[in-house]
Amino acid sequence: MKHTHDPSEGTEMDHLIAHLAHVEILTPRLQESVAFFHDLVGMEVVLEHGDSVFLRTWGNYLPYDLILTQNPTTGLGHIGWRAKNAEALDLAARRLGADNGGLGWQESAPWQGKAYLFVGPNGQKQKIFWEAEHYQAPEHLASPLPTRPQRTPARGVAARHLDHVNFPSADVLGDAQWYERNLGVFLTEWTEVPEKGLAIFATLSTGSAFQLAFLRDDSGHRGRFHHFALQVDERADVIRAAEIFREAGTPIEWGPGRHGHGESFSVYVREPGGMRLEIVSPGLQRIAPDHKPVKWAPTQGSADFYLSNPLPEAFLEVLPAIPTTDQQASAIDVAGLGNPWDNT
């Protein structure tokens, strides 16, 4: 379906989401994935439950922001959003409903009250919750600083909190409008290939930087995932993370470098199960109450700010992988565009 709304016009909406709360990643190598996030990324294991392990970054006020679940193939389990309040949760549930991706209520989960389950327009499983316990650090992890829920770990990257997720999408701007209309997250920036009039990337926010991104994918396969990002404090921490990964023998997929979108500085790697992880430092703030979405062209540096480090072809792969006899890359290839971010 062609997207006809002009994103630069903005949209009136109810902001129902407070922030991105957690992400569940499916991995065929659970113990190796857990060791990677504990030893190299600096996260703490807080719960082992069935085939899942729950981990937390040191700056999260909630008990966890990552769930790793044993699965034959790599992919997304679900993501969790925290609602702004109980009324926002109920309104979101009414807007979604059975005919708009709604799957019904989940009565409880570890450290959380009831949640409403749904799937987005491209099949990614999600939930929204309000009631949640705040993290109480054990004595050996407690920080003497009253603003910090946990002591900063002297281990690995020491990621501070979950930053964003990236969904493959068959209709980048159409999906953006769906999330604006139903949940109140708003479009911040998008990239369009001028000669095709084709939106290939977009970012959406709940109030700061962005928490949700879409990468165009016309493979016809739903529920796929591109990456999730963990935030560190500053650019030097991203460079340090790259060196930690290199010394551990973890190949770097892209970076360290800066995106035009959001002006964040980051590095990408794959964890042992094959999922793509971005370590990112903060970029633009979204503080203008009358912010209007910004349109990029790839040649302006939307992906590579400096126009000197183009994204590799492997970066366009999304998970789970599908048979090589089928379309398995993003719609960028399906549309005959090759890699529009290759500025060489």
N, C-alpha and C positions, 0 to 999 in steps of 0.2 A: 504494500500500500504506500503510495507516495505521500510524503509528509508535506503538508501545505502551510502549516503555521510558520510564520516568520519568527525564529527564536529570539531575535534581537528586540522584539516587541515586549518580551517579559510576559509573566502570567500571574494573575491573582490566585492565591492558594492558601489553604490551611497547612501550617507546618506541623505535621504530626510526629515526626521523627526527631529524637534528641541527638542520636549519634549511632554510628556503626558499632556494634558491641562485640561480635565474635564471628569467627569463620571456622567451619569444619572442613578439613581436607581429608580425602580418601587416599590411602597409600598402601601399596603392596609390600612395603618394607617398614613396618611400623616401628620396630625397635631402633632401626638405623635412623629413621626420621626423628624419633624422640631424642636420640643422642645428638643429632645435628642441631635441633632447636635448643636443647639444654646446653650442650658444650660450646657450640660455635655462636649461636645467637644470644645466649645468656638468659634463656627463659627458665622458669621454675615449674616443675611438675606438681600439680595440686591435687589430682585425682586420677586413678585408674579405675575405669568402670566398663566391664565387659570387654569389647574389642576396641575401646576408645581410651585415649589418654588426654587429659585436660592440662593445658599449660598457660602460664601468665607472663606478661611483660611486667617489669618492675613498677611502671608508672600507672598501671590500670587500677581504678578505684573498685572495679568489679573483680570477682575471684579469678576469671580466666578470659582470654581473648582468642585462644586457638584450641581446637579439638582435632586430634589426629586419630583416624579410624582405620582399622585394618580392612582392606578391600582388594580384590584381585586386580583392579585397574585404578590408575591415578585419576582423580577428578575432584569435583566439589560435592560435599555432603549437603551443607546448607550454610547460610549466613544468618546472623541474628541482629536485629535492630532493637534499640531501646526506645520506646515511645516517650513523648514529652510528659505524659501523665496518664492516669487511668482513663480519662475521657477520650484522649487522643487514640488510645488503644482500641476502645470500643468503636469509635468513629471509623478507624481504619478497617476494622473487621466488617462493619456494615458496608463500606465502600467496595471492599473486595468481593466478599460473598462467593457463592458457589459458581456463579456465571462470570466471574471476573478474576479467576485464579485462586479463590479461597478454598482451603482444604479443611477448615474447621479448627477447633480449639485443642490445644495440648494443655492438660491440667497443671503439670509441673515438670521441672527439669532441675538438675543440680543447681542450687542457690537461686532459683528463679521461680516466680509464680506462673500463673497461666499465660499462655502465649497463643497468638493466632498464626496458623500456618498457611502459607500460600506459595504459589509459583508465579514468577514474573512472566512477561509475554514471550520470553525465549526459553522458558522451562527451568530456570534456576530456582531451587527450593530455598525458601526464606521463612523467617518467623519474626513477629513483633511481640515484645513483652514490656511490661511496666514494672511489676514488683520484682525486686532483686536485692539480694544481700550485698552489703559492701564488704570488701575484703578486710580481714583482720590478720595481720602478719604474725606468725609465730615469733617468739623472742629473738631467735637468731637471725631473722630477716627484718625485724622492725627497724625503722629509721628514727633517729632522734629529731628529725625535722618534721614539724606537724603537718606540712603540706604533702608529704610523701607517704603513700600507702605501704611502701616497702623500701628497704635499703637498696641502693644501686649495686648490682652484682659486679664483683671484680672478676668477670669471666666473659670472654667472647665479646660479641658486638654490643651487648647490654642494650637491646632494643627497648624503647620506653613505652610505646603503646601501638596498637593496631591503627593503621592510617587509612587504607582504602582497599577496595576490591575492584577487579576488572572483569566484566561479563562480555563474552561474545554476543553479538546482536545482529539480527537480520534486518533491522530497521532502526538505525542509531537515533535519529531525531524522533521517530515515532515512539520508541521506547522511552526516551527522555520525557516526552509529553505524558506518557502513561504514569511514570513515577511522580511527575509534578502533580497530575490530576488526582491520583489516589493517595499519595503519601506526603506530598508537599516538599519533597526534595527538589531543588531548582537547578536548572541548567546554568553552568558557568562559562564554558567554552566548548567549541566544537571545531573539527577540522573537516574541510570539504575540498575535494579535488575539483578545481574550477572547470576544467574542460569536460568533466562528466556531470557536474552538479550533484556529486555523490558524497554524502557525509560518511566518513570512515572512522571517526573517533569523536567521543564527547565525554565531558565530565560533569557531574552533578554534586551539589553540596547540601548539607543540612545546616550550614551556617559558617563554616570555616574551610578554606582550601577546597578540597573535594573528598568525598567518601566513596563515590561510585563512578565507575567509568565504563564506557561501552566501546568495544572494538568490532568493526563490521565483520560479519561472518555469514556468508550465504551457503554454507555447506548443507543446510537443511537439517542438521542435527541439533537437538535442543538440550538445554541443561549443561552446556559446556562452560569452561572456565579458562581465563587467561593467566591471572596472577593475583596475589594479595601483597600488600605492602606493610611493613613495620617501620615506625618512625624512630629516628635518633635525633639528637638535639641540633647538630650543626654539620656543615659540609665536611669538616675534618673527621667527624665520626663515620661518615660514609666512606671516605678514603681509608680510614683505619679498618672498616669492615671488609673492604676489598682486599686489603693485605692479609687479614685474618683468613678469609676464604682461600686466597692463593696459597698461603702457607699450609693450609689443611688439605690442599689438593682438589678444592672445589672449583671447577671452571667458571669463569665469569662470562655470562652471555652478552651483556652490554654494560658499558660504563667503566669507571665512574664518569658521569656526564650530567648535563642539565637539560631538562625538557623545557620547551617554550610553554606548553600547557602547564599552568600553575607555577612555573619557574622553580620547580623543585629540583634538587640535586640528588642523584640516586645511582645505585648499582644493582644489577640483576644477576641472580644465580638460580640453579635448580637444586632443590633439596634431594636427598637420596631416593625418595619415592618418585621423583620426576616433576613435582610441582614447581612452578616458577615463583620465586620470592624476590621482592624488591625491598631494599633498605633505602630509606628516603629521609632527607632533612627538609624542614618546612620551607615553603616558598611564599606565594602571594597570600595575603589576608583578604577575606571577603567581608569587609566591614561597611561598605556603602549600602544603605538601606534601599537605594534605587539602582542597584547594580543591574546592568543589562548584559546578556551573554555576548561573548566575543567570538567572532569567526576567524579561523586561521586557514591558510593554504599550507600544504606540506612544505613548499619551498621557502616559507617564512620561518621555518624552524619549530613547528609545533611539537615535533618529537625530539629533535636534536637542536637545542638552542644555538649552538655554535656552528651548525652546518658543516661539521668536520668529522663526525663520528656516526655515520648512518646506521640505522637499525638493521641487523642481519636478517636474512630470510628466516632463520630458525625462530626469531622473535615473533613471527606472525603465526606460529603454530599454537593451537589451542587444545585443551585437554577435556575429556579423554581422547586419545588418538583413535582414529577410525581407519579401516582398511585402506591400503594405498591404492586399491582399485577404485575407491570412491573419492569424492571431493573431500580433502582433509585440511586444507589450509583455510585462510580467511577468505571472505568474499572479495577482498582486494585482488586475489588471483582469479577468482571466478569472473570478476568484471573485466578481466584482461588488463589490469593496471600494473601487474608486476608488483614491485615494492615502491610505492609512491614516496616513501621517506628516504630512499637511496639518492642522496644528492651528489654522488660522485659522477 
